[in-house]
């Protein structure tokens, strides 16, 4: 359950970050591109966070 909450939080953070980048550089909003990139980034970051958490537990 905790990993689902982390995934949702990361997804929201990446959506907001993508929205800001889209406004700064492209001056138009492409919501599908923002959602797709946020989803992919969240999927990439989650395993890295799990590995870091396991390393911290071992120490």
C-alpha distance matrix in Angstrom:
0.0 3.8 5.5 5.3 6.6 8.9 10.0 10.9 12.7 14.5 15.5 17.0 18.7 20.2 21.3 23.1 24.6 25.7 27.3 29.2 30.4 31.5 33.5 35.1 36.2 36.6 37.4 35.8 32.3 30.9 27.6 26.9 27.5 25.2 22.3 23.0 23.4 20.2 18.2 20.1 19.7 15.9 15.9 18.5 17.0 13.5 15.2 17.5 15.0 13.6 17.3 18.2 15.6 17.0 20.5 20.0 18.8 21.9 24.2
3.8 0.0 3.8 5.4 5.2 6.3 8.7 10.0 10.7 12.4 14.2 15.6 16.6 18.4 20.0 21.4 22.5 24.1 25.8 27.4 28.5 30.0 31.9 33.2 34.4 35.2 36.1 34.8 31.5 30.4 27.2 26.8 27.0 24.4 21.9 22.7 22.4 19.1 17.7 19.3 18.3 14.6 15.1 17.1 14.9 11.6 13.6 15.3 12.2 11.3 15.0 15.3 12.6 14.6 17.8 16.9 16.2 19.5 21.4
5.5 3.8 0.0 3.8 5.4 4.9 6.1 8.6 9.8 10.4 12.0 14.2 15.2 16.2 18.0 20.0 20.7 21.9 24.0 25.7 26.4 27.8 30.0 31.3 32.2 32.8 34.1 32.8 29.5 28.1 25.1 24.3 24.2 21.9 19.4 19.7 19.4 16.3 14.6 15.9 15.0 11.3 11.4 13.4 11.6 8.1 10.2 12.2 9.8 8.9 12.7 13.5 11.6 13.5 16.6 16.5 16.2 19.2 21.3
5.3 5.4 3.8 0.0 3.8 5.4 5.0 6.2 8.6 9.8 10.4 12.4 14.2 15.2 16.3 18.5 19.8 20.7 22.4 24.5 25.5 26.4 28.5 30.2 31.1 31.4 32.4 30.8 27.3 25.9 22.6 21.8 22.3 20.0 17.1 17.8 18.1 15.0 13.0 15.0 14.7 11.0 11.3 14.2 12.9 9.8 12.4 14.8 12.7 12.3 16.1 17.0 15.3 17.2 20.3 20.2 20.0 23.0 25.0
6.6 5.2 5.4 3.8 0.0 3.8 5.4 5.2 6.2 8.6 9.8 10.7 12.3 14.2 15.3 16.7 18.3 19.7 21.1 22.8 24.3 25.5 27.2 28.8 30.2 30.7 31.4 30.0 26.6 25.6 22.4 22.3 22.6 19.9 17.4 18.7 18.7 15.1 14.0 16.4 15.4 11.7 13.2 15.6 13.6 11.1 14.2 15.7 13.0 13.4 17.1 17.2 15.4 18.0 20.7 20.0 20.0 23.3 24.9
8.9 6.3 4.9 5.4 3.8 0.0 3.8 5.5 5.1 6.1 8.4 9.9 10.5 12.1 14.1 15.5 16.3 17.9 19.8 21.2 22.3 23.8 25.8 27.0 28.2 29.0 30.0 29.0 25.8 24.8 21.9 21.8 21.5 18.7 16.6 17.6 16.9 13.4 12.7 14.4 12.8 9.2 11.0 12.7 10.2 8.0 11.4 12.3 9.5 10.6 14.1 13.9 12.6 15.5 17.9 17.3 17.9 21.1 22.4
10.0 8.7 6.1 5.0 5.4 3.8 0.0 3.8 5.5 5.2 6.0 8.6 9.9 10.5 12.1 14.3 15.1 16.0 18.1 20.0 20.7 21.8 24.1 25.6 26.4 26.9 28.1 26.7 23.5 22.1 19.1 18.5 18.4 15.9 13.5 14.2 13.8 10.5 9.1 11.1 10.1 6.3 7.9 10.4 8.9 6.9 10.5 12.1 10.4 11.4 14.8 15.3 14.6 17.2 19.6 19.6 20.3 23.2 24.8
10.9 10.0 8.6 6.2 5.2 5.5 3.8 0.0 3.8 5.5 5.0 6.2 8.6 9.9 10.4 12.4 14.1 15.1 16.4 18.5 19.8 20.7 22.6 24.4 25.6 25.8 26.5 25.0 21.6 20.5 17.2 17.2 17.6 14.8 12.3 13.9 14.0 10.3 9.5 12.5 11.8 8.4 10.6 13.4 12.0 10.6 14.3 15.6 13.8 15.1 18.5 18.6 17.8 20.6 23.0 22.6 23.3 26.4 27.8
12.7 10.7 9.8 8.6 6.2 5.1 5.5 3.8 0.0 3.8 5.4 5.2 6.2 8.6 9.8 10.8 12.3 14.1 15.4 16.8 18.4 19.8 21.4 22.8 24.3 25.1 25.7 24.6 21.5 21.0 18.0 18.5 18.4 15.2 13.5 15.4 14.6 10.8 11.3 13.8 12.0 9.1 12.1 14.0 11.7 11.0 14.8 15.3 12.9 14.9 18.1 17.5 16.8 20.0 22.0 21.1 22.2 25.5 26.4
14.5 12.4 10.4 9.8 8.6 6.1 5.2 5.5 3.8 0.0 3.8 5.5 5.1 6.1 8.5 9.9 10.3 11.9 14.0 15.4 16.2 17.8 19.9 21.0 22.1 23.0 24.1 23.2 20.3 19.5 16.9 17.1 16.3 13.2 11.9 13.2 11.8 8.1 8.9 10.7 8.4 5.8 9.3 10.6 8.4 8.6 12.4 12.5 10.9 13.4 16.2 15.7 15.8 18.9 20.5 20.2 21.7 24.6 25.5
15.5 14.2 12.0 10.4 9.8 8.4 6.0 5.0 5.4 3.8 0.0 3.8 5.5 5.2 6.1 8.7 9.8 10.3 12.1 14.3 15.1 16.0 18.2 19.9 20.8 21.1 22.1 20.8 17.5 16.4 13.6 13.6 13.3 10.3 8.4 10.0 9.4 5.6 6.1 9.0 7.9 5.6 8.9 11.1 10.1 10.4 14.1 14.9 13.9 16.0 18.8 18.9 19.0 21.9 23.7 23.6 25.0 27.8 29.0
17.0 15.6 14.2 12.4 10.7 9.9 8.6 6.2 5.2 5.5 3.8 0.0 3.8 5.5 5.0 6.2 8.5 9.7 10.5 12.5 14.2 15.1 16.6 18.5 20.0 20.4 20.8 19.5 16.3 16.0 13.0 14.1 14.1 10.6 9.3 12.0 11.4 7.8 9.3 12.3 11.0 9.3 12.7 14.6 13.3 13.6 17.5 17.8 16.4 18.8 21.6 21.2 21.1 24.3 26.0 25.4 26.9 29.9 30.7
18.7 16.6 15.2 14.2 12.3 10.5 9.9 8.6 6.2 5.1 5.5 3.8 0.0 3.8 5.4 5.3 6.1 8.5 9.9 10.8 12.3 14.1 15.6 16.7 18.3 19.4 20.0 19.5 16.7 16.7 14.5 15.7 14.8 11.2 11.1 13.3 11.6 8.1 10.6 12.7 10.3 9.3 13.1 14.0 12.1 13.3 17.0 16.5 15.1 18.1 20.5 19.5 19.9 23.3 24.4 23.8 25.7 28.6 29.0
20.2 18.4 16.2 15.2 14.2 12.1 10.5 9.9 8.6 6.1 5.2 5.5 3.8 0.0 3.8 5.4 4.9 5.9 8.4 9.8 10.3 11.8 14.0 15.2 16.1 16.9 18.2 17.5 14.8 14.3 12.4 13.1 11.6 8.2 8.5 10.1 7.9 4.9 8.1 9.6 7.4 7.5 11.2 11.8 10.8 12.6 16.1 15.7 15.2 18.2 20.3 19.7 20.7 23.7 24.8 24.7 26.8 29.3 29.9
21.3 20.0 18.0 16.3 15.3 14.1 12.1 10.4 9.8 8.5 6.1 5.0 5.4 3.8 0.0 3.8 5.4 5.1 6.1 8.7 9.9 10.3 12.2 14.3 15.4 15.5 16.2 14.9 11.8 11.4 9.1 10.4 9.8 6.0 6.2 9.1 8.1 5.4 8.4 10.9 9.8 9.9 13.2 14.5 14.0 15.5 19.0 19.1 18.6 21.3 23.6 23.3 23.9 27.0 28.3 28.2 30.0 32.7 33.4
23.1 21.4 20.0 18.5 16.7 15.5 14.3 12.4 10.8 9.9 8.7 6.2 5.3 5.4 3.8 0.0 3.8 5.4 5.0 6.3 8.7 9.8 10.7 12.4 14.4 15.0 15.1 14.5 11.9 12.7 10.9 13.1 12.3 8.6 9.7 12.6 11.2 8.8 12.1 14.3 12.6 12.7 16.3 17.2 16.1 17.8 21.3 20.9 20.0 23.0 25.3 24.4 25.0 28.3 29.4 28.8 30.9 33.7 34.0
24.6 22.5 20.7 19.8 18.3 16.3 15.1 14.1 12.3 10.3 9.8 8.5 6.1 4.9 5.4 3.8 0.0 3.8 5.4 5.3 6.2 8.5 10.0 10.7 12.3 13.7 14.5 14.6 12.6 13.2 12.3 14.0 12.2 8.8 10.7 12.7 10.3 8.6 12.3 13.5 11.2 12.2 15.7 15.8 14.7 17.1 20.3 19.4 18.9 22.2 24.0 22.9 24.1 27.4 28.0 27.6 30.1 32.6 32.7
25.7 24.1 21.9 20.7 19.7 17.9 16.0 15.1 14.1 11.9 10.3 9.7 8.5 5.9 5.1 5.4 3.8 0.0 3.8 5.5 5.1 5.9 8.5 9.9 10.5 11.1 12.4 11.9 9.8 9.8 9.2 10.7 8.5 5.4 8.2 9.9 7.7 7.1 10.9 11.9 10.5 12.2 15.3 15.5 15.4 17.8 20.9 20.4 20.4 23.5 25.3 24.7 26.1 29.1 29.8 29.9 32.2 34.5 35.0
27.3 25.8 24.0 22.4 21.1 19.8 18.1 16.4 15.4 14.0 12.1 10.5 9.9 8.4 6.1 5.0 5.4 3.8 0.0 3.8 5.5 5.1 6.2 8.7 10.2 10.2 10.3 9.6 7.3 8.5 8.0 10.7 9.5 6.4 9.2 11.8 10.6 9.9 13.3 15.0 14.0 15.2 18.3 19.0 18.7 20.9 24.1 23.8 23.5 26.6 28.5 27.8 28.9 32.1 32.9 32.7 35.0 37.5 37.9
29.2 27.4 25.7 24.5 22.8 21.2 20.0 18.5 16.8 15.4 14.3 12.5 10.8 9.8 8.7 6.3 5.3 5.5 3.8 0.0 3.8 5.4 5.2 6.2 8.7 9.9 9.9 10.6 9.5 11.5 11.6 14.3 12.6 9.8 12.8 15.0 13.1 12.4 16.1 17.3 15.6 17.1 20.4 20.5 19.8 22.2 25.4 24.5 24.1 27.5 29.2 28.0 29.3 32.6 33.1 32.7 35.2 37.7 37.7
30.4 28.5 26.4 25.5 24.3 22.3 20.7 19.8 18.4 16.2 15.1 14.2 12.3 10.3 9.9 8.7 6.2 5.1 5.5 3.8 0.0 3.8 5.5 5.2 6.0 7.9 9.2 10.3 9.8 11.0 12.0 14.0 11.4 9.3 12.8 14.1 11.7 12.0 15.7 16.1 14.5 16.7 19.6 19.2 19.0 21.9 24.7 23.6 23.8 27.2 28.5 27.6 29.3 32.3 32.6 32.5 35.2 37.4 37.5
31.5 30.0 27.8 26.4 25.5 23.8 21.8 20.7 19.8 17.8 16.0 15.1 14.1 11.8 10.3 9.8 8.5 5.9 5.1 5.4 3.8 0.0 3.8 5.6 5.6 5.3 6.6 6.7 6.3 7.6 9.3 11.5 9.2 7.9 11.6 13.0 11.4 12.3 15.7 16.4 15.6 17.8 20.5 20.6 20.8 23.5 26.3 25.7 26.1 29.3 30.7 30.2 31.8 34.7 35.2 35.4 37.9 40.1 40.4
33.5 31.9 30.0 28.5 27.2 25.8 24.1 22.6 21.4 19.9 18.2 16.6 15.6 14.0 12.2 10.7 10.0 8.5 6.2 5.2 5.5 3.8 0.0 3.8 5.8 5.8 4.7 6.1 6.7 9.5 11.1 14.1 12.5 10.9 14.4 16.3 15.0 15.3 18.8 19.9 18.9 20.8 23.7 23.8 23.7 26.3 29.3 28.6 28.6 31.9 33.5 32.6 34.0 37.2 37.7 37.5 40.0 42.4 42.5
35.1 33.2 31.3 30.2 28.8 27.0 25.6 24.4 22.8 21.0 19.9 18.5 16.7 15.2 14.3 12.4 10.7 9.9 8.7 6.2 5.2 5.6 3.8 0.0 3.8 6.1 6.1 8.9 10.2 12.6 14.4 17.0 14.7 13.3 16.9 18.4 16.3 16.9 20.6 21.0 19.6 21.8 24.8 24.3 24.0 27.0 29.8 28.5 28.7 32.2 33.4 32.3 34.0 37.2 37.3 37.1 39.9 42.1 41.9
36.2 34.4 32.2 31.1 30.2 28.2 26.4 25.6 24.3 22.1 20.8 20.0 18.3 16.1 15.4 14.4 12.3 10.5 10.2 8.7 6.0 5.6 5.8 3.8 0.0 3.8 6.0 8.6 10.3 11.9 14.4 16.3 13.6 13.0 16.8 17.6 15.5 16.9 20.3 20.3 19.2 21.9 24.4 23.7 24.0 27.1 29.6 28.4 29.1 32.5 33.5 32.6 34.7 37.6 37.6 37.8 40.6 42.6 42.5
36.6 35.2 32.8 31.4 30.7 29.0 26.9 25.8 25.1 23.0 21.1 20.4 19.4 16.9 15.5 15.0 13.7 11.1 10.2 9.9 7.9 5.3 5.8 6.1 3.8 0.0 3.8 5.4 7.7 9.2 12.3 14.1 11.9 12.0 15.8 16.5 15.2 16.9 20.0 20.2 19.8 22.4 24.8 24.5 25.2 28.1 30.6 29.9 30.7 33.9 35.0 34.5 36.4 39.3 39.6 39.9 42.5 44.5 44.8
37.4 36.1 34.1 32.4 31.4 30.0 28.1 26.5 25.7 24.1 22.1 20.8 20.0 18.2 16.2 15.1 14.5 12.4 10.3 9.9 9.2 6.6 4.7 6.1 6.0 3.8 0.0 3.8 6.9 9.7 12.6 15.2 13.7 13.4 17.0 18.4 17.5 18.6 21.8 22.6 22.1 24.3 26.9 27.0 27.4 30.1 32.9 32.3 32.6 35.8 37.3 36.6 38.2 41.3 41.7 41.7 44.3 46.5 46.7
35.8 34.8 32.8 30.8 30.0 29.0 26.7 25.0 24.6 23.2 20.8 19.5 19.5 17.5 14.9 14.5 14.6 11.9 9.6 10.6 10.3 6.7 6.1 8.9 8.6 5.4 3.8 0.0 3.8 6.5 9.5 12.1 11.4 11.4 14.6 16.2 16.0 17.2 20.0 21.1 21.2 23.2 25.6 26.1 26.8 29.2 32.1 31.9 32.2 35.2 36.9 36.5 37.9 40.9 41.6 41.8 44.1 46.4 46.9
32.3 31.5 29.5 27.3 26.6 25.8 23.5 21.6 21.5 20.3 17.5 16.3 16.7 14.8 11.8 11.9 12.6 9.8 7.3 9.5 9.8 6.3 6.7 10.2 10.3 7.7 6.9 3.8 0.0 3.8 5.9 9.0 8.8 8.4 11.2 13.2 13.4 14.3 16.9 18.4 18.7 20.3 22.7 23.6 24.3 26.4 29.4 29.5 29.7 32.5 34.4 34.2 35.4 38.3 39.3 39.4 41.5 44.0 44.6
30.9 30.4 28.1 25.9 25.6 24.8 22.1 20.5 21.0 19.5 16.4 16.0 16.7 14.3 11.4 12.7 13.2 9.8 8.5 11.5 11.0 7.6 9.5 12.6 11.9 9.2 9.7 6.5 3.8 0.0 3.8 5.6 5.6 6.5 8.9 10.3 11.0 12.5 14.5 15.9 16.8 18.5 20.4 21.5 22.7 24.7 27.5 27.9 28.4 30.9 32.8 33.0 34.3 36.9 38.1 38.5 40.5 42.8 43.7
27.6 27.2 25.1 22.6 22.4 21.9 19.1 17.2 18.0 16.9 13.6 13.0 14.5 12.4 9.1 10.9 12.3 9.2 8.0 11.6 12.0 9.3 11.1 14.4 14.4 12.3 12.6 9.5 5.9 3.8 0.0 3.8 5.5 5.0 6.1 8.5 10.0 10.5 12.2 14.3 15.3 16.3 18.3 20.0 21.0 22.4 25.5 26.2 26.4 28.7 31.0 31.2 32.1 34.8 36.2 36.5 38.3 40.8 41.8
26.9 26.8 24.3 21.8 22.3 21.8 18.5 17.2 18.5 17.1 13.6 14.1 15.7 13.1 10.4 13.1 14.0 10.7 10.7 14.3 14.0 11.5 14.1 17.0 16.3 14.1 15.2 12.1 9.0 5.6 3.8 0.0 3.8 5.4 5.2 6.0 8.5 9.8 10.5 12.2 14.1 15.3 16.5 18.3 19.9 21.3 24.0 25.0 25.6 27.6 29.8 30.5 31.5 33.8 35.4 36.1 37.6 39.9 41.3
27.5 27.0 24.2 22.3 22.6 21.5 18.4 17.6 18.4 16.3 13.3 14.1 14.8 11.6 9.8 12.3 12.2 8.5 9.5 12.6 11.4 9.2 12.5 14.7 13.6 11.9 13.7 11.4 8.8 5.6 5.5 3.8 0.0 3.8 5.5 5.2 6.0 8.4 9.9 10.6 12.1 14.0 15.4 16.5 18.1 20.1 22.6 23.2 24.1 26.4 28.2 28.7 30.1 32.4 33.7 34.5 36.4 38.4 39.6
25.2 24.4 21.9 20.0 19.9 18.7 15.9 14.8 15.2 13.2 10.3 10.6 11.2 8.2 6.0 8.6 8.8 5.4 6.4 9.8 9.3 7.9 10.9 13.3 13.0 12.0 13.4 11.4 8.4 6.5 5.0 5.4 3.8 0.0 3.8 5.6 5.4 6.1 8.6 10.1 10.6 12.1 14.3 15.4 16.3 18.2 21.1 21.5 21.9 24.5 26.4 26.6 27.8 30.4 31.7 32.1 34.0 36.3 37.3
22.3 21.9 19.4 17.1 17.4 16.6 13.5 12.3 13.5 11.9 8.4 9.3 11.1 8.5 6.2 9.7 10.7 8.2 9.2 12.8 12.8 11.6 14.4 16.9 16.8 15.8 17.0 14.6 11.2 8.9 6.1 5.2 5.5 3.8 0.0 3.8 5.6 5.1 6.1 8.6 9.9 10.5 12.3 14.3 15.3 16.5 19.5 20.5 20.7 22.8 25.1 25.7 26.5 29.0 30.6 31.1 32.7 35.1 36.4
23.0 22.7 19.7 17.8 18.7 17.6 14.2 13.9 15.4 13.2 10.0 12.0 13.3 10.1 9.1 12.6 12.7 9.9 11.8 15.0 14.1 13.0 16.3 18.4 17.6 16.5 18.4 16.2 13.2 10.3 8.5 6.0 5.2 5.6 3.8 0.0 3.8 5.5 5.2 6.2 8.6 9.9 10.7 12.4 14.3 15.7 18.2 19.3 20.2 22.1 24.1 25.0 26.1 28.3 29.8 30.8 32.3 34.4 35.9
23.4 22.4 19.4 18.1 18.7 16.9 13.8 14.0 14.6 11.8 9.4 11.4 11.6 7.9 8.1 11.2 10.3 7.7 10.6 13.1 11.7 11.4 15.0 16.3 15.5 15.2 17.5 16.0 13.4 11.0 10.0 8.5 6.0 5.4 5.6 3.8 0.0 3.8 5.4 5.1 6.0 8.5 9.9 10.5 12.1 14.3 16.7 17.2 18.2 20.6 22.2 22.8 24.3 26.5 27.7 28.6 30.5 32.5 33.7
20.2 19.1 16.3 15.0 15.1 13.4 10.5 10.3 10.8 8.1 5.6 7.8 8.1 4.9 5.4 8.8 8.6 7.1 9.9 12.4 12.0 12.3 15.3 16.9 16.9 16.9 18.6 17.2 14.3 12.5 10.5 9.8 8.4 6.1 5.1 5.5 3.8 0.0 3.8 5.5 5.2 6.0 8.6 9.9 10.5 12.2 15.2 15.7 16.0 18.4 20.5 20.8 21.9 24.4 25.8 26.4 28.1 30.4 31.6
18.2 17.7 14.6 13.0 14.0 12.7 9.1 9.5 11.3 8.9 6.1 9.3 10.6 8.1 8.4 12.1 12.3 10.9 13.3 16.1 15.7 15.7 18.8 20.6 20.3 20.0 21.8 20.0 16.9 14.5 12.2 10.5 9.9 8.6 6.1 5.2 5.4 3.8 0.0 3.8 5.5 5.1 6.2 8.7 10.1 10.8 13.6 15.0 15.5 17.2 19.5 20.4 21.2 23.4 25.2 26.0 27.4 29.6 31.2
20.1 19.3 15.9 15.0 16.4 14.4 11.1 12.5 13.8 10.7 9.0 12.3 12.7 9.6 10.9 14.3 13.5 11.9 15.0 17.3 16.1 16.4 19.9 21.0 20.3 20.2 22.6 21.1 18.4 15.9 14.3 12.2 10.6 10.1 8.6 6.2 5.1 5.5 3.8 0.0 3.8 5.4 5.1 6.2 8.7 10.3 12.2 13.3 14.7 16.5 18.1 19.3 20.7 22.5 24.0 25.3 26.9 28.6 30.2
19.7 18.3 15.0 14.7 15.4 12.8 10.1 11.8 12.0 8.4 7.9 11.0 10.3 7.4 9.8 12.6 11.2 10.5 14.0 15.6 14.5 15.6 18.9 19.6 19.2 19.8 22.1 21.2 18.7 16.8 15.3 14.1 12.1 10.6 9.9 8.6 6.0 5.2 5.5 3.8 0.0 3.8 5.4 5.1 6.1 8.7 11.0 11.1 12.3 14.7 16.2 16.7 18.4 20.6 21.7 22.7 24.6 26.5 27.7
15.9 14.6 11.3 11.0 11.7 9.2 6.3 8.4 9.1 5.8 5.6 9.3 9.3 7.5 9.9 12.7 12.2 12.2 15.2 17.1 16.7 17.8 20.8 21.8 21.9 22.4 24.3 23.2 20.3 18.5 16.3 15.3 14.0 12.1 10.5 9.9 8.5 6.0 5.1 5.4 3.8 0.0 3.8 5.4 5.2 6.2 9.3 10.2 10.4 12.5 14.7 15.4 16.2 18.6 20.2 20.9 22.5 24.7 26.1
15.9 15.1 11.4 11.3 13.2 11.0 7.9 10.6 12.1 9.3 8.9 12.7 13.1 11.2 13.2 16.3 15.7 15.3 18.3 20.4 19.6 20.5 23.7 24.8 24.4 24.8 26.9 25.6 22.7 20.4 18.3 16.5 15.4 14.3 12.3 10.7 9.9 8.6 6.2 5.1 5.4 3.8 0.0 3.8 5.7 5.7 7.6 9.5 10.6 11.7 13.7 15.3 16.2 17.8 19.7 21.0 22.2 24.1 26.0
18.5 17.1 13.4 14.2 15.6 12.7 10.4 13.4 14.0 10.6 11.1 14.6 14.0 11.8 14.5 17.2 15.8 15.5 19.0 20.5 19.2 20.6 23.8 24.3 23.7 24.5 27.0 26.1 23.6 21.5 20.0 18.3 16.5 15.4 14.3 12.4 10.5 9.9 8.7 6.2 5.1 5.4 3.8 0.0 3.8 5.8 6.6 7.3 9.4 11.1 12.1 13.5 15.3 16.8 18.0 19.6 21.3 22.8 24.4
17.0 14.9 11.6 12.9 13.6 10.2 8.9 12.0 11.7 8.4 10.1 13.3 12.1 10.8 14.0 16.1 14.7 15.4 18.7 19.8 19.0 20.8 23.7 24.0 24.0 25.2 27.4 26.8 24.3 22.7 21.0 19.9 18.1 16.3 15.3 14.3 12.1 10.5 10.1 8.7 6.1 5.2 5.7 3.8 0.0 3.8 5.8 5.3 6.3 8.9 10.2 10.7 12.4 14.5 15.6 16.7 18.6 20.4 21.7
13.5 11.6 8.1 9.8 11.1 8.0 6.9 10.6 11.0 8.6 10.4 13.6 13.3 12.6 15.5 17.8 17.1 17.8 20.9 22.2 21.9 23.5 26.3 27.0 27.1 28.1 30.1 29.2 26.4 24.7 22.4 21.3 20.1 18.2 16.5 15.7 14.3 12.2 10.8 10.3 8.7 6.2 5.7 5.8 3.8 0.0 3.9 5.4 5.2 6.4 8.8 10.0 10.6 12.5 14.5 15.5 16.7 18.8 20.5
15.2 13.6 10.2 12.4 14.2 11.4 10.5 14.3 14.8 12.4 14.1 17.5 17.0 16.1 19.0 21.3 20.3 20.9 24.1 25.4 24.7 26.3 29.3 29.8 29.6 30.6 32.9 32.1 29.4 27.5 25.5 24.0 22.6 21.1 19.5 18.2 16.7 15.2 13.6 12.2 11.0 9.3 7.6 6.6 5.8 3.9 0.0 3.8 5.4 5.1 6.3 8.7 9.8 10.7 12.5 14.4 15.4 16.8 18.9
17.5 15.3 12.2 14.8 15.7 12.3 12.1 15.6 15.3 12.5 14.9 17.8 16.5 15.7 19.1 20.9 19.4 20.4 23.8 24.5 23.6 25.7 28.6 28.5 28.4 29.9 32.3 31.9 29.5 27.9 26.2 25.0 23.2 21.5 20.5 19.3 17.2 15.7 15.0 13.3 11.1 10.2 9.5 7.3 5.3 5.4 3.8 0.0 3.8 5.4 5.2 6.3 8.6 10.0 10.7 12.5 14.4 15.6 17.1
15.0 12.2 9.8 12.7 13.0 9.5 10.4 13.8 12.9 10.9 13.9 16.4 15.1 15.2 18.6 20.0 18.9 20.4 23.5 24.1 23.8 26.1 28.6 28.7 29.1 30.7 32.6 32.2 29.7 28.4 26.4 25.6 24.1 21.9 20.7 20.2 18.2 16.0 15.5 14.7 12.3 10.4 10.6 9.4 6.3 5.2 5.4 3.8 0.0 3.8 5.5 5.1 6.1 8.7 9.9 10.6 12.4 14.4 15.7
13.6 11.3 8.9 12.3 13.4 10.6 11.4 15.1 14.9 13.4 16.0 18.8 18.1 18.2 21.3 23.0 22.2 23.5 26.6 27.5 27.2 29.3 31.9 32.2 32.5 33.9 35.8 35.2 32.5 30.9 28.7 27.6 26.4 24.5 22.8 22.1 20.6 18.4 17.2 16.5 14.7 12.5 11.7 11.1 8.9 6.4 5.1 5.4 3.8 0.0 3.8 5.5 5.1 6.2 8.7 9.9 10.6 12.5 14.6
17.3 15.0 12.7 16.1 17.1 14.1 14.8 18.5 18.1 16.2 18.8 21.6 20.5 20.3 23.6 25.3 24.0 25.3 28.5 29.2 28.5 30.7 33.5 33.4 33.5 35.0 37.3 36.9 34.4 32.8 31.0 29.8 28.2 26.4 25.1 24.1 22.2 20.5 19.5 18.1 16.2 14.7 13.7 12.1 10.2 8.8 6.3 5.2 5.5 3.8 0.0 3.8 5.4 5.1 6.2 8.7 9.9 10.8 12.8
18.2 15.3 13.5 17.0 17.2 13.9 15.3 18.6 17.5 15.7 18.9 21.2 19.5 19.7 23.3 24.4 22.9 24.7 27.8 28.0 27.6 30.2 32.6 32.3 32.6 34.5 36.6 36.5 34.2 33.0 31.2 30.5 28.7 26.6 25.7 25.0 22.8 20.8 20.4 19.3 16.7 15.4 15.3 13.5 10.7 10.0 8.7 6.3 5.1 5.5 3.8 0.0 3.8 5.5 5.1 6.3 8.7 10.0 11.0
15.6 12.6 11.6 15.3 15.4 12.6 14.6 17.8 16.8 15.8 19.0 21.1 19.9 20.7 23.9 25.0 24.1 26.1 28.9 29.3 29.3 31.8 34.0 34.0 34.7 36.4 38.2 37.9 35.4 34.3 32.1 31.5 30.1 27.8 26.5 26.1 24.3 21.9 21.2 20.7 18.4 16.2 16.2 15.3 12.4 10.6 9.8 8.6 6.1 5.1 5.4 3.8 0.0 3.8 5.4 5.1 6.3 8.8 10.2
17.0 14.6 13.5 17.2 18.0 15.5 17.2 20.6 20.0 18.9 21.9 24.3 23.3 23.7 27.0 28.3 27.4 29.1 32.1 32.6 32.3 34.7 37.2 37.2 37.6 39.3 41.3 40.9 38.3 36.9 34.8 33.8 32.4 30.4 29.0 28.3 26.5 24.4 23.4 22.5 20.6 18.6 17.8 16.8 14.5 12.5 10.7 10.0 8.7 6.2 5.1 5.5 3.8 0.0 3.8 5.4 5.1 6.3 8.9
20.5 17.8 16.6 20.3 20.7 17.9 19.6 23.0 22.0 20.5 23.7 26.0 24.4 24.8 28.3 29.4 28.0 29.8 32.9 33.1 32.6 35.2 37.7 37.3 37.6 39.6 41.7 41.6 39.3 38.1 36.2 35.4 33.7 31.7 30.6 29.8 27.7 25.8 25.2 24.0 21.7 20.2 19.7 18.0 15.6 14.5 12.5 10.7 9.9 8.7 6.2 5.1 5.4 3.8 0.0 3.8 5.4 5.2 6.6
20.0 16.9 16.5 20.2 20.0 17.3 19.6 22.6 21.1 20.2 23.6 25.4 23.8 24.7 28.2 28.8 27.6 29.9 32.7 32.7 32.5 35.4 37.5 37.1 37.8 39.9 41.7 41.8 39.4 38.5 36.5 36.1 34.5 32.1 31.1 30.8 28.6 26.4 26.0 25.3 22.7 20.9 21.0 19.6 16.7 15.5 14.4 12.5 10.6 9.9 8.7 6.3 5.1 5.4 3.8 0.0 3.8 5.5 5.3
18.8 16.2 16.2 20.0 20.0 17.9 20.3 23.3 22.2 21.7 25.0 26.9 25.7 26.8 30.0 30.9 30.1 32.2 35.0 35.2 35.2 37.9 40.0 39.9 40.6 42.5 44.3 44.1 41.5 40.5 38.3 37.6 36.4 34.0 32.7 32.3 30.5 28.1 27.4 26.9 24.6 22.5 22.2 21.3 18.6 16.7 15.4 14.4 12.4 10.6 9.9 8.7 6.3 5.1 5.4 3.8 0.0 3.8 5.5
21.9 19.5 19.2 23.0 23.3 21.1 23.2 26.4 25.5 24.6 27.8 29.9 28.6 29.3 32.7 33.7 32.6 34.5 37.5 37.7 37.4 40.1 42.4 42.1 42.6 44.5 46.5 46.4 44.0 42.8 40.8 39.9 38.4 36.3 35.1 34.4 32.5 30.4 29.6 28.6 26.5 24.7 24.1 22.8 20.4 18.8 16.8 15.6 14.4 12.5 10.8 10.0 8.8 6.3 5.2 5.5 3.8 0.0 3.8
24.2 21.4 21.3 25.0 24.9 22.4 24.8 27.8 26.4 25.5 29.0 30.7 29.0 29.9 33.4 34.0 32.7 35.0 37.9 37.7 37.5 40.4 42.5 41.9 42.5 44.8 46.7 46.9 44.6 43.7 41.8 41.3 39.6 37.3 36.4 35.9 33.7 31.6 31.2 30.2 27.7 26.1 26.0 24.4 21.7 20.5 18.9 17.1 15.7 14.6 12.8 11.0 10.2 8.9 6.6 5.3 5.5 3.8 0.0
